[in-house]
């Protein structure tokens, strides 16, 4: 008769793992201090600080470094686009203001080198 093979699967949330994690956990006061440091350096809040710190075993330097690395990955698309849109709107406003000023004869455009107010 064939013998059955028995496999044991270790649960990742076993009591041994939890006890080991708790042993590496800083005190409550230290966790709060690290969250405050992270939030001050990054300009974020304590919730985001706790997310990064917990995920990185409460290592402040690594958490801050990873936060800024994540920001660098996301930064080029949004701010640059917003900046271009803002500059475009500003240019449109300046052109409209100049056209209005010329039409109402508040600006003299006789001399091509300079503009003078009328």
Backbone as a printed PyTorch tensor [residue, N CA C, xyz], in Angstrom:
tensor([[[  0.8150,  -1.1650,   0.0000],
         [  0.0000,   0.0000,   0.0000],
         [  0.8730,   1.2490,   0.0000]],

        [[  0.4590,   2.2370,  -0.7970],
         [  1.2280,   3.4800,  -0.8870],
         [  1.0780,   4.3080,   0.3720]],

        [[  2.1880,   4.9080,   0.7650],
         [  2.0900,   5.7890,   1.9350],
         [  1.7140,   7.2000,   1.4760]],

        [[  0.8880,   7.8390,   2.2490],
         [  0.4660,   9.2020,   1.9140],
         [  1.5040,  10.1960,   2.4090]],

        [[  1.7440,  11.1970,   1.5700],
         [  2.6550,  12.2490,   1.9730],
         [  1.8290,  13.3560,   2.6140]],

        [[  2.3330,  13.8550,   3.7010],
         [  1.6360,  14.9230,   4.4110],
         [  2.4930,  16.1750,   4.3130]],

        [[  1.8700,  17.2360,   3.8540],
         [  2.5690,  18.5150,   3.7380],
         [  2.0020,  19.4750,   4.7650]],

        [[  2.8660,  20.2100,   5.3680],
         [  2.4370,  21.2220,   6.3290],
         [  2.6920,  22.5840,   5.7370]],

        [[  1.6840,  23.4160,   5.7610],
         [  1.8050,  24.7770,   5.2590],
         [  1.8730,  25.6990,   6.4590]],

        [[  2.9190,  26.5010,   6.4880],
         [  3.0950,  27.4290,   7.5990],
         [  2.2760,  28.6830,   7.3360]],

        [[  1.4590,  29.0220,   8.2970],
         [  0.6510,  30.2340,   8.2020],
         [  1.5420,  31.4290,   8.5040]],

        [[  1.5430,  32.4320,   7.6060],
         [  2.4340,  33.5750,   7.7780],
         [  2.0520,  34.4460,   8.9740]],

        [[  0.8350,  34.3090,   9.4590],
         [  0.4060,  35.0860,  10.6170],
         [  0.3690,  34.2310,  11.8800]],

        [[  1.2540,  33.2590,  11.9500],
         [  1.2770,  32.3990,  13.1200],
         [  1.7350,  33.1900,  14.3400]],

        [[  1.4880,  32.6340,  15.4970],
         [  1.8540,  33.3200,  16.7340],
         [  3.3520,  33.5690,  16.8150]],

        [[  4.1610,  32.6460,  16.2910],
         [  5.6080,  32.8260,  16.3120],
         [  6.0040,  34.0740,  15.5280]],

        [[  5.4180,  34.2520,  14.3430],
         [  5.7270,  35.4200,  13.5140],
         [  5.2790,  36.7030,  14.1900]],

        [[  4.0870,  36.6790,  14.7840],
         [  3.5630,  37.8710,  15.4510],
         [  4.4430,  38.2330,  16.6380]],

        [[  4.8560,  37.2390,  17.4340],
         [  5.7220,  37.5150,  18.5790],
         [  7.0470,  38.1120,  18.1220]],

        [[  7.5920,  37.6100,  17.0230],
         [  8.8600,  38.1170,  16.4990],
         [  8.6900,  39.5620,  16.0220]],

        [[  7.5790,  39.8460,  15.3420],
         [  7.3100,  41.2110,  14.8800],
         [  7.1730,  42.1760,  16.0590]],

        [[  6.4530,  41.7400,  17.0910],
         [  6.2660,  42.5960,  18.2580],
         [  7.5760,  42.8410,  18.9950]],

        [[  8.4710,  41.8700,  18.9750],
         [  9.7620,  42.0340,  19.6390],
         [ 10.5900,  43.1160,  18.9460]],

        [[ 10.4170,  43.2810,  17.6330],
         [ 11.1600,  44.2870,  16.8720],
         [ 10.4630,  45.6470,  16.8510]],

        [[  9.2620,  45.7120,  17.3830],
         [  8.4740,  46.9350,  17.3520],
         [  8.9770,  47.9170,  18.4100]],

        [[  9.2620,  49.1660,  18.0130],
         [  9.6760,  50.1630,  19.0060],
         [  8.5300,  50.4820,  19.9610]],

        [[  8.8390,  51.1620,  21.0360],
         [  7.8000,  51.5470,  21.9880],
         [  6.8070,  52.4930,  21.3230]],

        [[  5.6510,  52.6540,  21.9390],
         [  4.6160,  53.5370,  21.4030],
         [  5.1450,  54.9530,  21.2430]],

        [[  5.8650,  55.4270,  22.2390],
         [  6.4220,  56.7800,  22.1900],
         [  7.4180,  56.9270,  21.0400]],

        [[  8.2430,  55.8960,  20.8500],
         [  9.2290,  55.9250,  19.7700],
         [  8.5390,  55.8950,  18.4060]],

        [[  7.4810,  55.1060,  18.2820],
         [  6.7210,  55.0610,  17.0270],
         [  6.1220,  56.4330,  16.7110]],

        [[  5.5440,  57.0740,  17.7200],
         [  4.9570,  58.4040,  17.5270],
         [  6.0210,  59.4200,  17.1340]],

        [[  7.1810,  59.3360,  17.7640],
         [  8.2800,  60.2490,  17.4450],
         [  8.7610,  60.0460,  16.0050]],

        [[  8.8620,  58.7970,  15.5980],
         [  9.2960,  58.5000,  14.2290],
         [  8.2580,  58.9740,  13.2100]],

        [[  6.9750,  58.8070,  13.5420],
         [  5.9110,  59.3100,  12.6570],
         [  6.0000,  60.8290,  12.5260]],

        [[  6.2170,  61.4910,  13.6460],
         [  6.3260,  62.9530,  13.6290],
         [  7.5340,  63.3890,  12.7920]],

        [[  8.6610,  62.7340,  12.9530],
         [  9.8580,  63.0600,  12.1840],
         [  9.6050,  62.8690,  10.6950]],

        [[  9.0180,  61.7390,  10.3430],
         [  8.7090,  61.4630,   8.9360],
         [  7.7900,  62.5470,   8.3720]],

        [[  6.7320,  62.8660,   9.0970],
         [  5.7510,  63.8510,   8.6320],
         [  6.3810,  65.2320,   8.4670]],

        [[  7.2470,  65.6240,   9.3900],
         [  7.9030,  66.9350,   9.2980],
         [  8.8450,  67.0120,   8.1020]],

        [[  9.6270,  65.9770,   7.9020],
         [ 10.6100,  65.9710,   6.8170],
         [  9.9280,  65.9260,   5.4470]],

        [[  8.8570,  65.1370,   5.3480],
         [  8.1980,  64.9510,   4.0570],
         [  7.0670,  65.9360,   3.8010]],

        [[  6.6250,  66.6400,   4.8430],
         [  5.4990,  67.5590,   4.6840],
         [  4.1800,  66.8280,   4.5320]],

        [[  4.0810,  65.6420,   5.1170],
         [  2.8590,  64.8420,   5.0290],
         [  2.2050,  64.7490,   6.4020]],

        [[  1.3160,  63.7890,   6.5670],
         [  0.6510,  63.6230,   7.8570],
         [  1.0760,  62.3200,   8.5320]],

        [[  0.5890,  62.1230,   9.7540],
         [  1.0100,  60.9510,  10.5230],
         [  0.4620,  59.6460,   9.9480]],

        [[ -0.6710,  59.6940,   9.2700],
         [ -1.2240,  58.4720,   8.6790],
         [ -0.2950,  57.9270,   7.5880]],

        [[  0.1660,  58.8170,   6.7150],
         [  1.0880,  58.3790,   5.6640],
         [  2.4160,  57.9550,   6.2790]],

        [[  2.8410,  58.6800,   7.3000],
         [  4.0790,  58.3220,   7.9900],
         [  3.9910,  56.9070,   8.5460]],

        [[  2.8730,  56.6030,   9.1910],
         [  2.7030,  55.2760,   9.7790],
         [  2.6940,  54.2030,   8.6930]],

        [[  2.0650,  54.4920,   7.5610],
         [  2.0430,  53.5350,   6.4440],
         [  3.4640,  53.1880,   6.0020]],

        [[  4.2730,  54.2240,   5.7340],
         [  5.6390,  53.9770,   5.2710],
         [  6.4910,  53.3160,   6.3460]],

        [[  6.3800,  53.7880,   7.5710],
         [  7.2090,  53.2480,   8.6430],
         [  6.8760,  51.7970,   8.9650]],

        [[  5.5960,  51.4760,   9.0520],
         [  5.2210,  50.0890,   9.3430],
         [  5.6950,  49.1480,   8.2470]],

        [[  5.5850,  49.5980,   7.0190],
         [  5.9800,  48.7650,   5.8870],
         [  7.4950,  48.5710,   5.8200]],

        [[  8.2340,  49.4510,   6.4720],
         [  9.7000,  49.4070,   6.4240],
         [ 10.3170,  49.1850,   7.8060]],

        [[  9.5780,  48.4660,   8.6200],
         [ 10.0290,  48.0490,   9.9530],
         [ 10.4860,  49.2270,  10.8100]],

        [[  9.7940,  50.3560,  10.7040],
         [ 10.0040,  51.5630,  11.5070],
         [ 11.3720,  52.2060,  11.2940]],

        [[ 11.9780,  51.9460,  10.1480],
         [ 13.2620,  52.5620,   9.7890],
         [ 12.9710,  53.9270,   9.1470]],

        [[ 13.2520,  54.9930,   9.8770],
         [ 12.9110,  56.3490,   9.4430],
         [ 13.6470,  56.7270,   8.1650]],

        [[ 14.9360,  56.5010,   8.1200],
         [ 15.7300,  56.8830,   6.9460],
         [ 15.2320,  56.1760,   5.6850]],

        [[ 15.0200,  54.8840,   5.7930],
         [ 14.5500,  54.1120,   4.6440],
         [ 13.1530,  54.5570,   4.2170]],

        [[ 12.3030,  54.8320,   5.1970],
         [ 10.9350,  55.2670,   4.8940],
         [ 10.9360,  56.6040,   4.1670]],

        [[ 11.7230,  57.5500,   4.6470],
         [ 11.8030,  58.8750,   4.0190],
         [ 12.3920,  58.7490,   2.6160]],

        [[ 13.4380,  57.9770,   2.4960],
         [ 14.0780,  57.7690,   1.1920],
         [ 13.1000,  57.1560,   0.1950]],

        [[ 12.3710,  56.1410,   0.6230],
         [ 11.3990,  55.4940,  -0.2560],
         [ 10.2580,  56.4420,  -0.6130]],

        [[  9.8270,  57.2560,   0.3440],
         [  8.7520,  58.2160,   0.0710],
         [  9.1740,  59.1660,  -1.0590]],

        [[ 10.3700,  59.7600,  -0.9500],
         [ 10.8210,  60.6980,  -1.9670],
         [ 11.0890,  59.9970,  -3.3060]],

        [[ 11.5470,  58.7530,  -3.2540],
         [ 11.7360,  57.9910,  -4.4930],
         [ 10.3860,  57.7640,  -5.1780]],

        [[  9.3610,  57.4590,  -4.3910],
         [  8.0220,  57.2840,  -4.9500],
         [  7.5050,  58.5940,  -5.5380]],

        [[  7.8010,  59.7140,  -4.8830],
         [  7.3590,  61.0140,  -5.3860],
         [  8.0550,  61.3590,  -6.6970]],

        [[  9.3270,  61.0110,  -6.8040],
         [ 10.0720,  61.2760,  -8.0410],
         [  9.4910,  60.4980,  -9.2140]],

        [[  8.9980,  59.2970,  -8.9490],
         [  8.4020,  58.4820, -10.0050],
         [  7.1110,  59.1100, -10.5140]],

        [[  6.3500,  59.7520,  -9.6170],
         [  5.0560,  60.3250,  -9.9720],
         [  5.1380,  61.7880, -10.3840]],

        [[  6.1410,  62.4960,  -9.9320],
         [  6.2170,  63.9500, -10.0770],
         [  6.2060,  64.4870, -11.5040]],

        [[  6.9490,  63.9600, -12.4430],
         [  7.0240,  64.6090, -13.7470],
         [  5.6940,  64.7780, -14.4710]],

        [[  4.7560,  63.8680, -14.3070],
         [  3.5360,  63.9550, -15.0970],
         [  2.5850,  65.0500, -14.6260]],

        [[  2.2400,  65.1000, -13.3670],
         [  1.2460,  66.0680, -12.9130],
         [  1.7360,  67.4980, -12.8020]],

        [[  2.7530,  67.7750, -12.0070],
         [  3.1540,  69.1740, -11.8610],
         [  3.5620,  69.8400, -13.1690]],

        [[  4.2590,  69.1290, -14.0310],
         [  4.6860,  69.7190, -15.2890],
         [  3.4630,  70.0740, -16.1330]],

        [[  2.5050,  69.1780, -16.1830],
         [  1.2800,  69.4310, -16.9270],
         [  0.5460,  70.6320, -16.3410]],

        [[  0.4340,  70.6940, -15.0300],
         [ -0.2410,  71.8160, -14.3770],
         [  0.4970,  73.1170, -14.6360]],

        [[  1.8070,  73.0520, -14.5990],
         [  2.6170,  74.2420, -14.8240],
         [  2.4350,  74.7600, -16.2490]],

        [[  2.4100,  73.8700, -17.2190],
         [  2.2220,  74.2650, -18.6180],
         [  0.8450,  74.8920, -18.8000]],

        [[ -0.1750,  74.2760, -18.2140],
         [ -1.5300,  74.8210, -18.3200],
         [ -1.6020,  76.2120, -17.6890]],

        [[ -0.9680,  76.3720, -16.5360],
         [ -0.9790,  77.6680, -15.8530],
         [ -0.2760,  78.7260, -16.7020]],

        [[  0.8630,  78.3870, -17.2800],
         [  1.5880,  79.3360, -18.1330],
         [  0.7690,  79.6940, -19.3710]],

        [[  0.0770,  78.7100, -19.9250],
         [ -0.7460,  78.9550, -21.1060],
         [ -1.8840,  79.9230, -20.7760]],

        [[ -2.5470,  79.7020, -19.6380],
         [ -3.6350,  80.5970, -19.2170],
         [ -3.1090,  82.0070, -18.9820]],

        [[ -1.9540,  82.1140, -18.3410],
         [ -1.3520,  83.4230, -18.0800],
         [ -1.0380,  84.1340, -19.3850]],

        [[ -0.5000,  83.4100, -20.3600],
         [ -0.2020,  83.9910, -21.6710],
         [ -1.4580,  84.4740, -22.3730]],

        [[ -2.5220,  83.6820, -22.2690],
         [ -3.7940,  84.0860, -22.8870],
         [ -4.3420,  85.3500, -22.2350]],

        [[ -4.2330,  85.4410, -20.9210],
         [ -4.7120,  86.6330, -20.2070],
         [ -3.9070,  87.8650, -20.6080]],

        [[ -2.5910,  87.7000, -20.7220],
         [ -1.7450,  88.8340, -21.1070],
         [ -2.0830,  89.3140, -22.5180]],

        [[ -2.2730,  88.3540, -23.4310],
         [ -2.6350,  88.7380, -24.8060],
         [ -3.9780,  89.4500, -24.8380]],

        [[ -4.9560,  88.9720, -24.0970],
         [ -6.2840,  89.5930, -24.0630],
         [ -6.1980,  90.9920, -23.4650]],

        [[ -5.4080,  91.1500, -22.3970],
         [ -5.2480,  92.4630, -21.7690],
         [ -4.5890,  93.4400, -22.7240]],

        [[ -3.5870,  92.9970, -23.4530],
         [ -2.8940,  93.8610, -24.3940],
         [ -3.8310,  94.2550, -25.5360]],

        [[ -4.5940,  93.3000, -26.0370],
         [ -5.5450,  93.6010, -27.1130],
         [ -6.5890,  94.6130, -26.6540]],

        [[ -7.0780,  94.4290, -25.4250],
         [ -8.0580,  95.3730, -24.8730],
         [ -7.4460,  96.7640, -24.7300]],

        [[ -6.2050,  96.8280, -24.2540],
         [ -5.5360,  98.1090, -24.0550],
         [ -5.3170,  98.8220, -25.3900]],

        [[ -4.9440,  98.0910, -26.4220],
         [ -4.7280,  98.6890, -27.7420],
         [ -6.0610,  99.1840, -28.3030]],

        [[ -7.0950,  98.3620, -28.1770],
         [ -8.4100,  98.7170, -28.7160],
         [ -8.9810,  99.9600, -28.0350]],

        [[ -8.7070, 100.1270, -26.7690],
         [ -9.2530, 101.2900, -26.0530],
         [ -8.2860, 102.4720, -26.0700]],

        [[ -7.2120, 102.3690, -26.8500],
         [ -6.2110, 103.4270, -27.0440],
         [ -5.4860, 103.7990, -25.7450]],

        [[ -5.3610, 102.8180, -24.8460],
         [ -4.5920, 103.0590, -23.6260],
         [ -3.1130, 102.7710, -23.8690]],

        [[ -2.8230, 102.0800, -24.9610],
         [ -1.4490, 101.7570, -25.2920],
         [ -1.1700, 102.2590, -26.7010]],

        [[ -0.0140, 102.9100, -26.8570],
         [  0.4090, 103.4240, -28.1570],
         [  1.4340, 102.4500, -28.7240]],

        [[  1.1770, 101.9090, -29.9020],
         [  2.0790, 100.9260, -30.4990],
         [  2.7910, 101.4850, -31.7230]],

        [[  2.9580, 102.8200, -31.7970],
         [  3.6060, 103.4400, -32.9470],
         [  5.0500, 103.0140, -33.0530]],

        [[  5.7810, 103.0780, -31.9680],
         [  7.2050, 102.6960, -31.9580],
         [  7.2820, 101.1840, -31.7760]],

        [[  7.8800, 100.4780, -32.7170],
         [  7.9380,  99.0230, -32.6550],
         [  8.8980,  98.5140, -31.5760]],

        [[  9.7700,  99.3810, -31.0730],
         [ 10.7340,  98.9820, -30.0570],
         [ 10.1340,  99.0430, -28.6490]],

        [[  9.1260,  99.8670, -28.4540],
         [  8.5710, 100.0030, -27.1080],
         [  7.0820, 100.3060, -27.1540]],

        [[  6.4610, 100.0700, -26.0710],
         [  5.0520, 100.4030, -25.9370],
         [  4.9330, 101.4970, -24.8950]],

        [[  4.1060, 102.4470, -25.1390],
         [  3.9040, 103.5190, -24.1520],
         [  2.4390, 103.6140, -23.8120]],

        [[  2.2020, 103.9260, -22.5550],
         [  0.8240, 104.1040, -22.1280],
         [  0.3330, 105.4650, -22.5650]],

        [[ -0.9060, 105.5390, -23.0560],
         [ -1.4750, 106.7880, -23.5660],
         [ -2.0710, 107.6540, -22.5120]]])
